[in-house]
Amino acid sequence: MSETRIAAAMQRMLSAYETNVRQNTKGVAPDLITKMIEEDPAVVEARAALKAANGEGAMGEHMQQHYVEFLSPGTFMSESSKREIASWDTAEAIRMMSGIVERHGTRPYGFRFSTRARDPNDLDSREVARSHFYYVNCDVLTAEEVLAETNAENRIMRANVENNGYKRIARTRTGWLGHFPMNDADEVIEAPELAKETP
């Protein structure tokens, strides 16, 4: 299949998806629907692939795109919003982070970067690099500190630390209270300008 036909097929799929979303979300504010579509990870990836197949990535060229994924507290699992970004720039990611509000008014507690690439003969891109996680405006607790707590609200977190052998935990300082296990390379960034925005 030629690059032109691939691009056309992808564009039709994107258009059909957007039409379907709008038809099944009647009564929802148009700007909110647009936000849902624009931030859908599948749409982000599809549009990146479409750009690669349509003028910005002709056969024979190596294409590469950087992304930043923001995670926010959720009911059962974290909410995710993925955006394109020019480079793995933490300052730019923090600037972008200020405009993200998820369901129930939650805001991101951090982000990670990734890079996807497409080789000359590939039909789709693949992830070739991923950063560690950057927690923003969070406190870091050791396993010992978490296990020493006695409040009932954190009993699940204490059980997770004990059963899974977590060494460090990031705890949100503002907004929704959340506890998240940290890998050795993960770090905390202080962003006072974001703390002022959080309800």
ABEGO torsion letter per residue (X at the ends): XBAAAAAAAAAAAAAAAAAAAAAAABGBBAAAAAAAAAABAAAAAAAAAAAAABGABBBGBBBBBBBBBBBBBBAABBBBBBBBBABBBAAAAAAAAAABBBBGGBBBAEBBBBBBBBBAABABBBBABBBBBBBBGBBBBBAAAAAABABAAAAAAAAAAAAAGBABBBBBABEBBBBBBBBAABBBBBBAAAAAABX
